[in-house]
Amino acid sequence: MRVPATLVVAVLLAGAGAASAQQVLYKLIAKDGRITYSDHAPKNFDGQVIRLEPDTESNRVPFKRPPVVTPSTSGSSTYGADRTANREALAKALRAAQDKVEAARKAKAEGGEPGPDEMQVIQQRFAPLKAGQSPPRSSCRNSSDSQGRPFMLCAAQVPGEAYYDRQKKLDAELDKALEELADAERAYRRGAD
């Protein structure tokens, strides 16, 4: 079985570096061009033998002792405790945002009807009644325009500006609550991973 030369070199260099800085490696080039490596010079080899000595100075990294980490006894939290506290805070913020959305939706649903102070009275014009017809509401009366054409005028209560302003405010509060919920969900996903 033929082993690739690069694999042999890597294994021998790893072994050479680990065993001793004085170890020598030999590159053997046969007459047919085949290259092999050995940790000792062969006898009666019919080819070229090249002695390879590792450059131990260029591969040397100064040794630094890692700092000693001692557990704190002052009551400060560790990474795991900090992470747990962070996850709990994110979950609490997420629940608060969900509650805010629920409250905004409930306020919107309950605030659909106009209150008595949000109503206004308007006058609606209708065609005059024909003989035998009764008015649509009891608040209707016959009238005529400036040119003498008859019409029926009926008073009606409809929601006023205060009602529509309140609806816009409820919609804005719901939109804001939904945005805060989306932000809280993103923060929870990022922090809980």
N, C-alpha and C positions, 0 to 999 in steps of 0.2 A: 504494500500500500504506500502510495506516495503522499507525503505530507507537504502542504504549501510552505514555501520558504519563509514567508512573512510570519506564519504561525510559529514556526520553529524559532525564529529570531525573537519574537515577543516572549515566548515561554523561557527561552534561555536568558534573555536580558532580565526578565523579571526574577528568575532564579539567581542570576549573577548579582543583581543589585541587592537581593535579600541576603545572600550567603556571605558575600565579602566584597569589599571594594577592590580587592586585588585580583579577582577572577578574570580570566582572559577567555575570549571567544575566537574561534577560527572559522573563517569562511573558506569553503573548499569548492573550487571550480574545476569540474571534470573536463576532459578534452572534448566531450560531446556538448558542453555548455551547461550541463546540469549543475545547480548550485545547492550545496548543503552546508549546514553549520554544525560545529562540534565544540565541546569544551576542552578537548585535548587535541594535540597535533597528531595526525595519523602517521603510521610508519608505512613506507613503501606506497605512498599515494601518488598515482600517475596524473598529476594535474597541478594547478596553482593553489597554494595555501597562503591565505592572507590573515595575519594576526590582527584581531580587533580588540582594542583595550577601551573599556568604557571611560568616558570623561566624567569622573566622579565630582569634580568641582562645579561643572555647569549644571548638574542636576541637583545640587544640594540646596535645600530650603532651610533657612534658620528655624530652629525649633523654638516655638513659643508655648509655654505652658498655658493652657486655658485658665481663665479666672475661675476661682472656686466660688460656687454659688451655694450659699448657706440658706436654709429655710428661715424665713423671718418669723420671729416670735413676737413682734410688736403688734400683731393683729391685722396687718395689712393683708389684703386678699391676694390669692394666687391667680394665675391665668385662668384656670378652670372656674374658679369662683367668680372672677370678673365676667367671664363669658356667660355663665349661668345668670348672673345678675342682669347682664345686657339683654339676654333673651327674654327674661321675665319682664323687663321694662318695655321691650318692643311688643311683647304679647299684651301687656296692659294698655299700651298706646293703641294697639290694633283694636282691642275690645272697646275702648273709649270712642274710637272713630266709628265703629260699627253701631254703638249705642246712639251716637250723634246722628247718624244717617237714619236710624229707626225713628228717633224723636222728630226729625225734620219731615220724614214721610207721614208720620202720624199727625203732625201739625198741619201739613198740606191737606190731608184727607179730611180732618175735622174742620178746617177753615174754608171749606168749599162754598158754604152758604154765606151770603152777605148778612151782616148784622144790621139792626135797625138804624144805626147812625151812618151806615154805608149806602143807604138807599137815597134816590132822588126821584122827584116827580117830573115826568115829561108829558107833553101833550101830543097825542097821535092824531093824525088826520085820516078820515075815512070818507068814502063816497056817501052821499046822503042816502038815508033809508028809503026804500020803496014802500009803497002802501002795504000795510000788514006786517012789516018786518019789525023786529024788536032790536034795540041796540045791543052790541056785544057785551057791554058792561054797564053797570048802573051809573058810572061816572061820566057817561057820554052826554053831550048836548049838541043841538043843531046850531050852526053858525054859518056865516057867509063871508067870502073874501071881499077885498076892496072893490071888486068889479061886480059884486052882487051874486056871484055863483055860490050855491049852497054846498056845504060839506058838514060832516059830523066831526066834532072834536072830543076826544076821549082822554082823560087823565090816566096815566099809568106809572107805577113805581118800578124803577129799574135800578140795578147796581150803579153806584156813582164812582167817581175817581178814587175815593178812599178805599173802596173794595178792590179795584184793580191795582192800586198801589200796594195794598196788603198782599195780594196774590203774587205780584212781582217780588216782594220781599221774601215770601215763603219759597218761591222758586229759587231765588238767589241763595237762600240759606241751605236748601237741599243740594244745589249744585256745589256749593262750598263744602258741605259735609261729604259729598261723594268724592270730591278732589282730595280732601284730607284722608278719606278712607283708602283711596288708591295710593297715596304717598305712604301711608302707614303699612299697607300690604307690601309695597316694594321694599320699604325699610326692614320689615320683618323677614322677607325672603332673603335679603342680602345679609342680615345679621344672624339669621338662624342657620345659614349654610356652613 
